[in-house]
Amino acid sequence: MAMATNLLQGQQSEWALLKRHPSEDLFGVQICGSHVDQMMRCAELLTKKCTVDFVDVNMGCPIDFIYKKGAGSGLMNRAKKLDEIIYGMSSVLEVPLTLKMRAGIKEGKPIAKQVIEQVKKWGDRVALITLHPRSREQRYTKTPNWQTVTMLLNVLRLPIQFHCLVVVIS
């Protein structure tokens, strides 16, 4: 995950995260941010300076510093801001835009269904959703919320793929 702000400031350590190795057949980068203009400018820069096959918006990072800035999982409860970021980035990118999200913010209170229903309204602006079946509060070590995954499968009728403890909805 690279921070949009750091990329725009030209921080070499952040740009190093986006280097493609010649052996990589499929290469995407994950960007984290909460400001529409920065995310759009970052998407434009990626189109010009990087050889990527897709760009992923991180809406799953549970780290307090990121969350408090309204980025990562902090975007999950900011529907209007998320709309603006997705519309802005998808309008300037020449590659597919994907989205990684969590089951929700609070443990036992999943909001993934509402967020995915919002994403579905965008049509083909988002090519793929990756769902981490834990809430922000659960971080990385608590038991994944498989009930949320089952509910999403039953209610939304979306095709999915499972990857370890991450569910991919396409």
KAKAZI-V31704 format. One line per field, one symbol per residue. ss: DSSP state (a for helix, b for strand, c for the rest). psi: psi as a letter, one per 40 degrees, with the letter a starting at -180 (. if undefined). A space follows every 50 residues. Layout:
ss = ???
psi = ???
This chain:
ss = cbbaaaaacccaaaaaaacccccccccbbbbbcccaaaaaaaaaaaaaac cccbbbbbbccccaaaaacccaaaaaacaaaaaaaaaaaaaacccbbbbb bbbbcccccbcaaaaaaaaaccaaaccbbbbbbbbccccccccccaaaaa aaaaaacccbbbbccbbbbc
psi = hihdddddefhdddddeehhidehdhhiihihiehdddddddddddddei gidihhhhfehehdddddeeibededfgdddddddddddddeieiihihh iidadiheghedddddddddeebedhdihhhhfiiddebeeihigddddd dddddefiiiihhbfhhhh.
